[in-house]
Every structure is written in structure tokens, then in C-alpha cells.
Amino acid sequence: MTIKRTYSLIAIAALLICFAVIFFNRHSSQEKQVFIYAEPFHTEYGWGYNILADGKVHIKQQYMPAVPGKRGFKSEADALMVGKLVVKKITSNQQPTITMRELDSLGVYRDSTAH
């Protein structure tokens, strides 16, 4: 084998190694997509919701947030509507907190102090 051919093989091997490193780094640095969703459930207070990420419960809300006491949602639809708002906040990189005004604007809870 000639010196020129040896250098050519070394250069080709080095290029292949570089391509492999770039390829595997690109795939390992991509963020994993997480499926986040709300799921209503019946409680002793009425209705609540869970926020799940890839099938695992991360938030369990048994009653209406921001409302004094332990008052459940009146319906499954109300619990799901608020749960979906929490999911929207999480996926928008916001804090998953719910205010009384938000509950009022959704028609879930009437806050007598909100105008």
C-alpha cells in the first residue's frame, strides 16, 4: 500500500467518524415530545381533574383551585375546561395556576368581587 493511499483511507475514516458524531449528537440533543392532557374524574366534592404527562399524573386537582374551601366542579365538562386551560398554560411555559377571575371568565365559578 502506498503512502498516498494510506492517507486517503485515514481521511475517509476521519470523515465517517465526524459524520457519525454529528448524526448521533443531533438525535440525542432533540427534546423528547411529551403528551400532556387533562382528564376529569368524580370526587367526593363533585368533579376534579388530573393533568397527565405521558400517562403519569403530575397534577391532581380534586376541587376548584383559587376558591376558598373544598368545592368541586359542578360538572365533568367544567372540570375538563379548566384542566385544558392548565394544559394550555403548561405548554405555553406559564405557571399552571388558575385564578378566580379565570374561573369566572370560563363560567365555572361566579366571583362576586370580580367586575
Residue, then its C-alpha position, 0 to 999 in steps of 0.5 A: m500500500t502506498i503512502k498516498r493511499t494510506y492517507s486517503l483511507i485515514a481521511i475517509a475514516a476521519l470523515l465517517i467518524c465526524f459524520a457519525v458524531i454529528f448524526f448521533n449528537r443531533h438525535s440525542s440533543q432533540e427534546k423528547q415530545v411529551f403528551i400532556y392532557a387533562e382528564p376529569f374524574h368524580t370526587e367526593y366534592g363533585w368533579g376534579y381533574n388530573i393533568l397527565a404527562d405521558g400517562k403519569v399524573h403530575i397534577k391532581q386537582q380534586y376541587m376548584p383551585a383559587v376558591p376558598g374551601k373544598r368545592g368541586f366542579k359542578s360538572e365533568a365538562d367544567a372540570l375538563m375546561v379548566g384542566k385544558l386551560v392548565v394544559k394550555k398554560i403548561t405548554s405555553n411555559q406559564q405557571p399552571t395556576i388558575t385564578m378566580r377571575e379565570l374561573d369566572s371568565l370560563g363560567v365555572y365559578r361566579d366571583s362576586t368581587a370580580h367586575 
